Amino acid sequence: MPSLTFVLPHWLYWAMLVAFPVVAMIMARRGRGGGRRLYSLPLAYFVLVTGGMLGLHRFYLKSILWGLLFLPLFGAILFANAHQREARADYSNATNIVRVSKGTIEREEPRLAEADRSLADLRSQVAAAEEGSFTKKAAERRLQREERRLAGARDRVEAARADLAEQQAIADRAGGDRAFWETVAFVAFAAILVLMAIDALLLPVLVRRANARLADKAGEDEEPLPELSGEFLKDRATVSSGWAGWIDRLSFYSGEFVSYWAVIAVFVYYYEVVARYVFNSPTNWAHEGMYLMFGMQYLIMGAYAMLTESHVRVDVFYAPLSPRRKALADILTVVFFFIFAGVLLVTGWIFAADATRVDEVSFTEWQLAYWPFKWAIVVGAFLILLQGVAKLVQDFRTLATGVPSSPGKA
């Protein structure tokens, strides 16, 4: 299988975080109303590009049988790559031992030849020395040491030769297995590419047929276009009326904007899985880019969570209170909120300014700039401070009138 060397450029990463939510927000508001749900050719091509290896474009167009054809081929790639990784590990281990064994033989054999010559000289010295003399005893000790060293060297050479023969056979077998499974994976991958290329040409026809099937089901089986979800409408209803409503809208739209980043993570991690398990090419940017993105999302979503009252709260005493008493409790405890938000804003400002001044980057090979993420602390703290002000204004209004703030329109 070929290797993937693509590394996401920094500019494309930031453009994706800005452009994708804007397009998604526009598309979420288009085409609402009655009528039939029609299959989209651009969406079909998008599914083909992003999930075509699994046949997801066929499943999207309800062509289930043809879609199932892709799954065993994709499974064959995963199966072959798993065996290929095992064979590669066996081959690597065996070749390392073969290299060490060859080095041991090349190093010890000349020493053995030299030791044989020195051993003959030592034996001659022992034979020539006077019996019982100090010279004879010293020569005998040198002879014994040399014989022990020679025996150890011979043992090492024999062990190295045995390892060389055994591990060379393992390396040859593992190399053959690796080549075989690599061929299996490549053939399955090539088959998927051929099917995807054919479907790329057939997609206009397939989309027209899918829409024709929908037209045949007109009437009671007609499938309406999806409306905005009830949860979305419920959250949008929390936007209040009055002059503080613009802060609510800012919190609402900023939260909706960053919520679409979760969709980006789905595609990025899908690419990481395919790159790692199909092409044996794990990335050095997917995980880092996504967890940093989720950190920014967590910070910027704070104001949205506060607007929709999604933060964790101890409701044992608070929930049974009347609207006016709830507003009074919020006013009395709001000082703790402003202390937290103020500290977060000041600390985030210090972190972000320091990171910007030294142009701090990540420690990985990707070297993504850290300062935009630290400025997200400032943005998130500022948004939640604004939302706190809007909430305080609404609480005073409720305390004066006894009626909760009336929701407006987002």
ABEGO torsion letter per residue (X at the ends): XBBBABBBBAAAAAAAAAAAAAAAAAAAABGBEBEBBBBBAAAAAAAAAAAAAAGAAAAAAGBAAAAAAAAAAAAAAAAAAAAAAAAAAAAAAAAAAAAAAAAAAAAAAAAAAAAAAAAAAAAAAAAABBBGBAAAAAAAAAAAAAAAAAAAAAAAAAAAAAAAAAAAAAAAAAAAAAAAAAAAAAAAAAAAAAAAAAAAAAAAAAAAAAAAAAAAABEAABBBBBBBBAAAAAAAAABBBEAAAAAAAAAAAAAAAAAAAAAAAAAAAAAAAAAAAAAGBBBAAAAAAAAAAAAAAAAAAAAAAAAAGABBBBAAAAAABBAAAAAAAAAAAAAAAAAAAAAAAAAAAAAAAAAAAAGBBBABAAGBBAAAAAAAAAAAAAAAAAAAAAAAAAAAAAAAAGBBBBBBBX
